[in-house]
Amino acid sequence: MKTGMLGICGILAAAVVATSAIGDGHADKAIEAAVKARQSQMTLYSFNLGILGGMAKGDIEYDADAATAAARNLAALSQLDQSRLWPQGSDNVALGADKTAALPAIWETGSTAGEKGMALASAAIDLEQVAGDGLDALQGAMGAVGKSCGSCHESYRQKNE
Ligand code: HEC
């Protein structure tokens, strides 16, 4: 059972509801806070994935408990309700590239960002199941997680030039 995944479907659906009051000081603050929060969530993804990736590559000694903890964190993070983190008007055209790397395509009709978020949650839950079962099992389940991060960045995050 993939519990908690329904919340993720709301990621970007709910974003459409959010403020259109650009120029209003409160709205600007709220948007900035949301951007900061989602970037922080990404940082936490990255931190936990870094531990797992370090073990998978042999840079960090494999430790079943530590691997399980990091994978559990990743799965839990990926299941948070992000509906408030992606308000309309928080893309890099509206705010500027120095504030956010989120591309407007996230909010456009036909956006698959919500599905990509769900793909991460699903891969992270699979990883959590096996991360403590040895290095081979960890390595086997890492690819799908890494791909789910990369696939969303490929479509929806501004590349560093
Ligand atoms: C559903 C799409 C999506 C998924 C899945 C996703 N990301 Fe992101 N990520 C983004 C977007 C969009 C940004 C830019 C956010 C911004 O600047 O407002 C971003 C930014 C980041 C950043 C930079 C944060 C900062 O401080 O600016 C890191 C690091 C990151 N992602 C890591 C990850 C990792 C690791 C995973 C997988 C475990 C992941 N992301 C999964 C869309 C995604």
Residues whose N, C-alpha, C, O or C-beta is under 5 A from the ligand:
A	BS01	HEC	V35 Q39 M42 T43 Y45 S46 L49 K99 T100 A101 A102 A113 K116 G117 L120 V145 S148 C149 C152 H153 Y156 R157
